[in-house]
Amino acid sequence: MPHALRELGALDRAVYHAVAVTPTPHLDDVFRLLSTAANHSRLWLGMAGAIAMLGGRRGRLAALEGVLSIAATSAAVNLGIKPVVRRRRPERSASARRPARMVPTPTSTSFPSGHSASAFAFAYAVSRRYSMLALPVGLLAAAVAYSRVHTGVHYPSDVVLGSLIGAGTAAVVTAALQDRLSPREQPVRGHLP
């Protein structure tokens, strides 16, 4: 098992390095801006506001579950996992330091990616109520997760596992809220024949 973990770590670092040294001048600004837009879940909170305003009661429920899922996920990641795991952030190599890609390196530890966890928590919760939003919100969440590797502040495993943690936390939150937020079935009145 220790050999397999070492090999997975080597693979993780190799993928990070491959992304870092691959020139992508037309994508650098896009991923930097996307990564920045997701800081402090601003992107998701803005989307929640739009869904709540435009989606009626179902939109308000989807937005509420999305925001509560982000809150629970952020607490789990930042208060529970990061202080225990304490993985150092990647070192940016000189060839990977392109101004168009650079975002400030957060002071928190690297594992798991909070951006990825929040993105997939929101995507899971909203998609549950609005299946038509599953693909666009899921793709946006995946783009935010990838942007954290592209900008050099996370290893790929940080974003993959962060995404799974976010979706898993959202599944627990939305299941717990199911009976509280969904209208109850009214019993059928009358006599059986």
Secondary structure, DSSP 8 states (H G I E B T S, - for coil): -HHHHHHHHHHHHHHHHHHHHS--HHHHHHHHHHHHHTGGGHHHHHHHHHHHHHSHHHHHHHHHHHHHHHHHHHHIIIIIIHHHH--------GGG--TTT-----SS-SSS-HHHHHHHHHHHHHHHH-GGGHHHHHHHHHHHHHHHHHTTSS-HHHHHHHHHHHHHHHHHHHHHHHHHHS-------S---
